[in-house]
Amino acid sequence: WGPETLCGADVDDVFAYSTVKRVRIRDRRLGCLYIIAIFAVVLYIGVYTLAYHLAYLDFHAPTGDARLTLQQPVVGGCRPDAPGCRDAFPATADLSYCCRADGCQPAPD
């Protein structure tokens, strides 16, 4: 079917390809050994490496600082520790979070 050569090359060589040969081994000892080896590899990778040692995570010690400063309200925005700086606390009745349904009144003690 068709020419024997193509541009001077054998047609069988031009259209040749490689494939993998599959073999089925029928031996219970090798089959059990294969299954045990596969199970051991999955157990090692899945349980020991990933679950026990957490090898998929990259741990680093946290670095940096956190700073929180609370400061009372002051008149004119001065520093609270400066001499002559006065506090500017509003009256309780002027604070919206101190209001109740019947009006703004100081919370009972």
URDA-V81945 format. One line per field, one symbol per residue. ss: DSSP state (H for helix, E for strand, - for the rest). phi: phi as a letter, one per 20 degrees, with the letter a starting at -180 (. if undefined). psi: psi as a letter, one per 40 degrees, with the letter a starting at -180 (. if undefined). A space follows every 50 residues. Layout:
BEGIN
ss: ???
phi: ???
psi: ???
END
This chain:
BEGIN
ss: ----EE--EEHHHH-------------HHHHHHHHHHHHHHHHHHHHHHH HH---------------------EHHH---------E----HHH-HHHEE --EE-----
phi: .nfecclndfffffdfbdbeeecdedbfffffffffffffffffffeffe eeelfeddecffcocccccdbffcfmmfffeffnfdfcfffgfeeffeed feoecffff
psi: haidihfeihddddeiiiihhhhhhghddddddddddddddddddddddd ddefeeihhihiiiihhhhhhihihefihdeihehiifhiiddehdeeia deihiiii.
END
